[in-house]
Amino acid sequence: MDEINLHYRFLNWRRRIREIREVRAVRYRERFKRMMRDGEVLCYQGNSDEVGCYVAPRPLSKGNFYFEVTIVDTGVRGMIAVGLVPQYYKLDHQPGWLPHSVAYHADDGKLYNGNTIGQQFGPKCNRGDRIGCGIYLEAFEDGQTTVFFTKNGKEVGTVVVPGSPEALYPAVGMHSLGEEVQLDLQAEWGIEKENGLMIVDSHEDEWGRLHDVRVTGSLLEYVGKGKSIVDVGLAQARLPLNTRCHYYELEITDAGEKCYIALGLARRDYPKNRHPGWSRGSIAYHADDGKLFQGSGVGDAFGPRCFEGDVMGCGIMFPRDYILDSGDDNDDGDLELLPKQRRVQNDLYMNDEDEEEDGEELEGEQEERKVMVRDSFVYISKPSNRARALAL
């Protein structure tokens, strides 16, 4: 009798183990819809009218609190979302659209936190960019979940979400043909630690002067009064442009009330309460009216107006025979005014013949004072529109 009871107990034990394994297999199984997974690559398989979503098999944990997605192809619209969702999230909705989910969307740079209406959060993401998402380790102890997002290894921002971190699963959403990403669920967040606290690069050391401008990661925010013409915020880089780093860009993430944003070049001791381009020794492209200001408060028609989401750029086209003279006073990147007549060109890249013809045409014209950086070209552009170059 004892042997029979022992046999039945053994069978019950085996059945319970099998049931536990089946439950775990279902619980820790990845879920996806309108997507195809090939190793670490996820591809959208819908018709662009329906959302495709992937949910990882396991939630984030203390040992694995961060993951990354690399955009291989943005497809038609680049509507790729990266974030955290509950385990049984509806797979026909983008991460961040439904309650208890949060996501950073690549197409508009907005954060969606349990709502179909997003809030401006960070820059847009394109092909080759890496979007990361993680949870601060402190969240596993104090019960408050703080989620952070990164772009190309640099933190974009944070958001506090309700719920336990153990209930949040990595998720990726797509919504247009051709979208493809590479998923890394074992990515490491490369933040140095000191005394148990996280240290995030604020990028403040890249700026030589900041006046009424606040730096948050790679974002610049105006914090002045904005009531009069002298309430101008200025952010000036610590180092000038050079032959190795001759171009920079900014993306307008929030245009504010009137989009009084200017991008350009200025001398090192430029007045802090003046927009670039307004005073001597500066040149700038102003987003609100599309005008070019060259050391004067009166601008010239130059290009299109710029709005939220636009990317503006400015650079110097150094001549091929340019040599940096260490004994020259202008090596610090200060602008020099020379009495040379120059004009705006519609084409950014000009061949040698065009340059010779331009030089002959300019010989008989009246001379004016123009902003000049050595004997170079300063070009200012707005991508998606035909770039213009100012010959200096």
N, C-alpha and C positions, 0 to 999 in steps of 0.2 A: 504493500500500500504506500509506503514511504517513497518507494522508487517511482510509482505512478504519479504521486503528487509532485515529486521533484521534476519529472518529465514535463508535466503541464506548466509548472512554474518556468521551466526553461523555454517552452514554446511561447508563453506570454511575454517573457523578457525579450525574445527575438522579435516578436510582433511589435512591441513598443519601440524597439530600436529602429525597425523599419519605418514606423510611422514618424518618428522624430526625424529621420533622414529625409523622408518625403516632404515634411513641413519645411525643413531647412532648405531643401532644393527649390521649393516654390518661393520661399521668403527671400533667398539670396540669388534670385535669377534676374538678369537684366531684362528690361522691357523696352521695346521700341516699336514704332509704327510709322509707315511710309518712309522708312530708312533701310539702308543696307549696310551691314557692318562687314568689313574685310580686314581682319586683324585690328589695328588701331585706327583705321580709317572709317569714317561715317559719311555716307552719301545720301542725299535727298532722293526719294523715289516717288514723290507725288506729282501732281499736275499744276502746282503753283497756286491752286485755289484752296488747298487744304494743308494744315500744319502737320509737319512730321516732328516727332519728339522721341528722345532717347533718355532713359532713366537707368543709372548705374545699379548694379546688383547690391552694393553695400553703401551705407551712409558714411559720412566723414567721421573720423575718430581722432583720438589723441595721437595715435601713431601715423595717421594719414589724414591730415586736416586740410589738404590743398590739392587741387587738380588744375590742369591746363588744357586748353584747346587751341590748336594752331590752324588758322584758316588757310586751307589749300587752294580753294576756289570760292569766290563770292557768288558765282552763278549769275542769274539775271538781276536780282535785287539785293543780294547780300543780307538777307533777313535771317541772320544767325544770332541765337540767344544762348548765353551760358549762365548757369545759376544753380540754385538748389530748390528741390521740390519734395513733397511727401512721397512715400514709397509708391502709393497707388494713385499717383497724379494722372489726370486724364490726358491721354497721349495726343488728342486732337487740339490741344491748346499750347501756345508758347509758354515756356517757363516764365514765371512772373505775372502771368495774367490772372491766375486763380489764387484764392486765399492760401496763406501759409507757404507761398513760394516767392522767390526773389530772383531776378536775373538782370544781367547787363546785356543790352542789345547792340549788336555791331553796326547795324544800318543807320541808326540815329544817335548813338551814344547815350541813350537814355536808360534810366534804371526803372524797372517795373517791379513793384512791390505789392503783389496781391491785387493788381488793378490793371485794366487794359489801357489806362492812361499813364504814360511814363513821365518821369521828371528828369530834367537835364542833369547829367551825372559826369560824363567824361567825353573824350574824343571818339569819333567814329573809328571803326576798325576795318582794315582792308586785307587783301591777300598777303599772306606772309606774317601777319600780326599774330601774337600769342595773347589769348585772353585767359586769365587765371581767376580762380575763385577759391576762397578758403574761409576758415573760421578761426578766430583768435583762440589760443589754447586756454585762456582764462575763462572762456565761455563754458568749458566742461566742468568748471568748479563753482562759479558763482551763479549759474543758471540763467544768465543773460547772454543770448546769442548775438555776437557781433560778427557780421559777414563782411569780408573785404574782397575787392576786385582789383585785378592788375592788368596792365597792358604792357607786353614785352618786358616783363619782369619788374616793372615799376608800379607801385600802388596808385590806383586811381581814386579810390575813396572807400568809405565804410558805411554800413547801415545796420541798425539794430532791428532784429526780427523776433516775433514771439515764437515760443516753442523751444523744445529741447534740441540741441545740436545733433543728438543721436537719431533724430527723426528726419533729418535733411539729407537727401540723396543728390549727388551730382547729376545734372541734366543738361541736355543740349537740344535746342529747337532749331528747325529750318523751315523755310516757307517759299522757296523758289527753285526753279530748275537749275541744275548745275552746281548747287552748293555742295561743298565737300570740306571736311575738317579732319584733323588728326587728333585723337583723344589720348591724353596721358593722365591716367587716374593715379599714378604713383609719382607725380611731379613733386619737386621739392621747392619750397619757398625760401629763396636765398636771402634772408634777413639776418644780419648779425645781431647777437644778443649780448647784453651787458647787464649784469645784476638782475637777470631774469626778465628784463623789459625789452620789448621790441623797439628797434631804432629804424625809422623810415627816412629815407633821403628826401629832404624837403626842397632840394635844388636851390636853396637860398645862396649857396656859395657860387653859383653861376652868375649871379647878378651883382654888378658893382654898386648900383644905386637903386633904391626902391623908395618912392615917395607916393603915399596914399595908395599903394598897391600891396596886396597880400598874396603871398605865394603858398599854394597848397599842392604839393607834388609838382606836376607839370602845368598846373593851372594858375593863371594870373587873374586876380579879382580886384576891381576898383573899390576902394573903401573910403573915398573922400566925400565931401559934402555935395559937390555937383551943383552948386547954386550960382556960381559966377564963372567968368571966363578964366579966372586964375585958379579955380579949383580943379586943376589938372593932375592926374596921376601919371607918374613916369617910372618905367622899368628899363634900366639900361644895363646891358650885359657887361660883365667884368672884362672880357677880352674882345678886341676888335676882330672883324673878318680878316682872313688872310688867304693865301693861295691854296691852303689845304682845307680850310673851312670858309668858303666864300658865299654861302647861301643859308638862309634860315626861313622858316615858315611859322605861321600861327593859324589856328583854327578858331573861328568865332563860335564858342559854345553857347553864349548868351549875349544877344545884342543890346540888352538893357533897354532904356527908354528911347534913345535916339541913335544908338550905335556910333558914338563918338570915339571911334577906335582908329589909331594911326600907326602905321608900320613904316620904318625907314632906318636911316643912319643919322647919327649926330656926333658932334665932337664930345670929348670926354667931360668937359666942364659945362655941358649944356644946361640952361636954366631948368630947374626941376618943375616949375609951374607953367611950362610952355609945351604945347604939343610939338612933337618932331615935325620939322618943316616950317614952323612959324618964325623961328629966329635964325640968325646968321650961323652958317656952319652946319646946316642940317638939310635933309631932304626926306620927304615922306609921302606915302600914298594914304589918303584918308578914306575910310570905308563909308562914311555917312553920305558923301557927295561924289565920290569917285574922282576927286581932284588931286593933282600933284602940287605939293607946296615945297618951294625951294627957297628957304631963308626969308619968307615973307608971309604975312597974314592973309594974302590974297592968292588963291590957288588957280591953277590952269586945268581945264578939262583934260582928263588923261585916260580914264577907264571906267568900267561899270561900277555902280555902287555894290557894296558887299553886305551880306545879311548873315543871319544865324546859319551855321553849317558850312559857310564858305571858308576856303583856305587861301590865305594871302601869303605871298613870298617876296623876299628881297635879297638881292645878291650883288656881287661885284664880278664883272668879267675882266680879269687881269690880262694884260697883253702878254703875248708869248715871251717877249724879251724882258719881262718884269723882273727886277732884281731888288731884293730887300736890302736897303742900305742902313746898317746899324747905327750910322752916325747921323741919320736924318731925323729931324725933330718930328716928322710925321709918322714915325713908326708906331706910335701909340694908337693909330687909327683915327686921329683927328682929321676933320675935313678941311680942305684948303679951297679958298675961293680964287679962281683965276678968270681973267677977262677973256673968255673964249665963248663964241657963239656955238651953241649946239642945239639939236632939235630932237624931238621924240620920234622914234622909229617904231613901225608896226611889227616888224619881224625881229625876233630875239636873236636869231642866228643869221649873220650876214656874211657873204663871201668876200674875198679880197677885192674883187672888181667893184662890188657895190660900195665898199669903203672908200676906194679911190675916187669914184664918181661923187660920193657925198662930200669928200674933201674939196673937190674942185667947185662944187656948188656953193660951199660955205665961204669961199674966199672973198666973194664980193658982198657978203651980207654984213649988216651992222653988228658990231660986237656987243655982247651983254655979259653980265656976271652970272655965272652958273656954279652950282655946287660941284666940287670935284674931289675924288679920292685918287691922288696920284694922277697917272695918265690912263685911267681905266674907264670901263663902262659900268654904270649902275643900272641894274635891271630890276623892275618890280612887276610881279605877276600875280594874277588870280587864276589858278587852275580851272579848267573847263571853259575858260575864255581865252581868246588869243592874247598872248603875252605881249607887252610893250617894253621896249628898252629905251633908256635915256642915254644918249651918247655923251660922255663927259670927257 
